[in-house]
Amino acid sequence: MAHVRLFGHYIHLPFVILGLIDLLILIAAFSLTVFFRFFGDLSFFLESTPFVLPSALVFGLANLLVMVALGVHQSRLEEGMSGMMLRTLMALIVSLPLSGTAYLLAGEWLWYLGQSGVLTTSSVFALFLLGIGRTLFFALVGKDAFKRKVLVLGAGLRARQMLEDLTTPFNRKGFILEGFVPLPGEPVEVTRSLLIHPPLTLLEYVRSHRRISEIVVAVDDRRKGLPMDDLLECKMDGIRIVEGATFYERESRKVALEMITRGWLVFSDGFSLSSVSGFGKRALDLLTSGSLLLLSLPLMVLTVLAIKVEDGMRAPVLYSQERVGLNGQVFRVHKFRSMVTDAEKNGAVWASKNDSRVTRVGEFIRKVRIDELPQVFNVLNGTMAFVGPRPERPVFVQQLAEKIPFYNERHRVKPGITGWAQLCFAYADNEEDTREKLRYDLYYIKNQSLLLDLLIIIQTVEVVLFKKGSR
């Protein structure tokens, strides 16, 4: 199984295992530092473990939290080991004040965290040990160790879409594709070299290829019939049978608009949030937006001054727009003005890359997302959440809802300052990009939970620091 599902959200299993290994290594690095600094005698150190362990655990968790925020483990797939270790070094540096703050809050309990040189020496030890641990991990498990071998039933349009979308270099594949089994009478859209024609039954083919652990049903028209007896035999033999849209959602962490129907939305898991979770989400909104307001207040003051210096003392600082929120209700959202004052004198148009209407200050505050900061007041007054789909303007919503299926479903939750689509996809400045972002928005709405909200908030740090998805 290449994924685990926590509170509805799919997480790639190697990341979970590697994260746990990293945590153990970080605890070991801190313990080694304390041993050489204060003990030197193994038996005495082991007797004192209950006093050392709390500090070591806090050190490990603080560093792991920052690593998640900086996307350290995912970067292994995109940037290689060197990129992963560079981000790890940054995480070890950034987490130093976090561990120091923990010591200030609980000095007696976390005594070892506050000792001179312990944190920096532990970080150096950790960087060295993490490099060794990760090299051994990837050497031992191999790149395909956590991947499932998958057989696809169907070779039509849906199967081809799945093949094109899930086998790109940018997709973190958790599976190995065995091939496609075409059904009688179904037009073949998949490359013939990938087609499989089992000599007798599906079960016999699967048994002769024992590594196959999953059959994905990606048939264009089920009304023409499915080999239900074959599928039932495979299921009873321990092979997992997965519907194509569900498989796509799990592997890509987005919803396949072309593969879903209203029936799939009705009968699939998700699209619900309990009253307890709703209360927790609101509490998280207030906590994060209040903290962000306090932390960013000096930055907001500097932004106001910069806008005034560039455009004059009479120039407006804020830009107010109507946006569509929960259940299609229109509300006003405020942002720091990043364009010239008459940017929309000829009507609303899509923002675009290298937009000539953007000011010099506006270009900078957009890149680092400072222009979005006034939206914390929308979160505080309840018209927005901290995490959710980005709100769109009414004129664009009307246009997009006519062209993109299920577009209005994104208004089933409050819009947010940051969201799953912002983490996973670049800035949308046209209809096709908006269609792609809707796939991620629907995934969030379907699988929303406090855990997913926390994950998005933490990883938004990566978006800000590495300019991912910003324009």
C-alpha positions, -999 to +999 in steps of 0.1 A: +000+000+000+017+032-012-007+056+006-022+059+041-053+078+047-054+101+078-087+119+085-097+115+048-064+128+033-041+106+013-004+107+024+023+089+005+035+061+027+073+066+021+069+102+034+054+089+066+081+062+071+109+086+063+094+113+086+093+088+115+129+078+107+139+115+106+123+120+140+142+092+156+175+105+140+168+140+154+161+126+189+193+105+186+214+136+175+202+156+205+208+127+229+243+122+215+251+159+221+238+158+256+257+126+263+291+140+252+284+174+268+271+164+303+276+127+308+303+107+292+293+076+311+268+054+294+252+038+325+247+072+341+232+086+309+207+057+306+196+063+342+190+100+333+171+092+301+137+103+315+151+138+321+168+141+287+140+126+266+115+155+268+140+179+255+151+155+228+115+149+218+107+186+215+139+192+195+129+164+171+093+175+167+102+212+162+126+203+134+102+178+118+074+205+119+096+229+100+107+202+076+071+196+067+065+233+063+094+236+039+084+205+019+117+186+027+105+151+020+085+159-011+116+178-025+134+144-028+112+136-058+117+170-076+151+183-066+170+151-057+191+144-026+210+177-028+179+197-029+164+177+000+195+183+022+196+220+013+160+224+026+169+203+056+198+227+065+174+256+062+148+238+084+175+231+111+183+268+112+147+280+112+138+256+140+164+269+164+142+298+177+113+274+178+131+251+202+144+281+221+108+294+226+098+260+239+126+263+265+113+297+276+078+283+281+089+252+300+125+258+312+124+234+341+109+206+321+131+212+290+163+221+309+187+207+283+172+228+254+184+260+271+221+250+276+246+269+257+257+253+224+234+223+227+209+233+200+235+243+175+257+212+181+226+189+179+217+205+146+251+198+131+250+162+143+214+159+129+224+172+095+252+146+093+231+117+106+201+126+084+222+125+053+235+091+062+201+078+073+183+090+041+211+076+018+208+042+034+169+044+034+167+050-004+195+025-011+177-003+008+141+003-002+147+013-039+125+036-058+097+011-064+096-005-030+064+012-019+046+011-052+016-011-060+014-030-093-019-019-110-040-034-138-065-012-155-098-026-168-108-005-198-088+011-226-111+039-238-112+076-232-112+075-194-083+051-194-063+073-217-070+104-196-058+085-165-027+074-183-018+109-195-025+126-162-010+101-138+022+091-156+036+126-162+071+133-147+054+158-123+031+133-108+044+115-077+033+080-088+027+055-060+020+027-085+035+007-114+012+003-143+010-033-156-013-025-185-049-020-198-074-047-204-098-036-232-135-046-230-154-060-261-170-033-281-151-005-263-131+019-286-094+016-278-078+050-270-047+036-253-014+028-270-015-008-282+018-016-266+001-012-232-028-034-240-032-068-223-054-096-235-057-122-207-058-157-223-086-169-201-098-150-170-087-119-151-081-140-120-058-165-138-038-136-153-035-119-119-025-152-102+002-157-128+014-121-121+013-122-083+027-087-077-006-072-091-024-059-060-051-037-075-075-036-105-087-001-115-121+000-133-119+028-159-146+019-183-163+046-204-198+031-204-207+006-177-242+000-192-225-022-218-216-045-190-187-054-167-171-088-162-186-089-127-179-126-121-142-121-129-140-090-107-157-108-078-133-137-081-104-113-080-118-095-050-123-127-031-087-137-039-075-106-021-071-082-051-083-047-044-109-034-069-110+004-072-133+027-092-113+048-117-123+083-102-114+071-067-080+058-079-073+091-097-082+111-066-060+090-044-029+092-067-031+128-078-048+143-047-074+160-069-108+151-084-111+140-120-138+163-134-141+143-166-146+110-148-171+120-121-209+123-122-235+137-098-240+101-087-204+097-078-205+129-057-237+117-039-224+082-030-187+088-025-172+093+009-166+129+022-182+162+015-192+165+051-179+182+083-192+173+117-203+200+141-173+193+163-149+196+134-167+228+123-162+243+158-125+232+157-121+248+122-135+281+134-112+280+165-083+273+142-093+302+119-094+327+148-061+314+162-042+315+130-056+348+117-052+365+151-015+353+153-009+364+117-023+398+124+000+403+154+031+390+136+025+409+104+014+443+118+049+459+113+050+445+078+015+459+070+026+494+083+057+493+060+035+482+031+012+512+037+042+536+037+057+520+005+024+524-014+021+561-002+057+568-012+053+553-047+018+567-055+014+598-033-002+605+000-037+607-015-035+573-032-057+546-017-039+518+002-066+492+001-085+478-028-120+464-022-137+439-044-169+419-044-163+381-042-185+351-041-184+332-007-203+305+011-235+293-006-230+319-033-233+349-010-214+380-022-191+398+002-164+424+000-128+414+004-099+438+010-063+436-003-034+460-004-036+477-037-010+463-061-022+478-094-027+514-106-058+531-094-076+529-127-067+493-135-103+483-143-116+514-160-126+492-190-141+464-169-130+433-151-103+412-168-081+383-157-049+391-139-019+379-160+018+373-158+038+405-162+006+425-160+014+461-170-012+474-145+009+462-115+030+488-097+065+483-085+055+479-049+025+458-061+048+434-079+069+428-048+039+424-024+023+400-048+054+378-050+056+374-012+018+374-007+018+406+014-012+419-006-034+392+009-028+402+045-058+424+050-080+394+044-073+383+080-101+407+089-124+387+066-115+356+085-121+373+119-155+385+109-165+351+095-169+358+058-138+338+050-119+309+065-081+307+068-081+276+046-105+271+016-109+277-021-099+312-032-129+335-037-137+346-072-154+377-086-192+374-094-187+383-131-161+355-135-181+330-114-211+334-137-189+328-168-170+298-154-201+281-139-216+280-175-185+264-189-170+242-162-190+213-146-194+214-108-178+248-106-205+261-081-197+232-057-166+251-046-190+275-028-202+248-004-175+259+020-161+293+030-134+307+008-099+310+023-067+330+023-048+299+014-059+265+001-051+231-013-051+244-049-027+272-040-002+246-027-006+222-056-010+245-087+002+278-100-017+310-104-049+306-125-053+333-151-075+316-177-103+291-179-082+260-183-061+268-153-093+275-133-106+241-144-074+225-131-076+244-098-112+233-094-100+197-093-079+205-062-107+226-046-131+196-049-105+173-034-102+197-004-140+200+000-144+163-002-117+155+023-117+186+045-106+180+081-086+198+108-055+177+099-057+188+062-062+224+073-031+222+095-011+206+068-021+233+043-013+261+069+022+246+076+030+241+039+019+276+030+052+286+045+069+268+016+047+288-009+058+321+007+095+313+010+099+296-024+074+318-043+056+286-054+023+294-071+026+332-066+023+358-093 
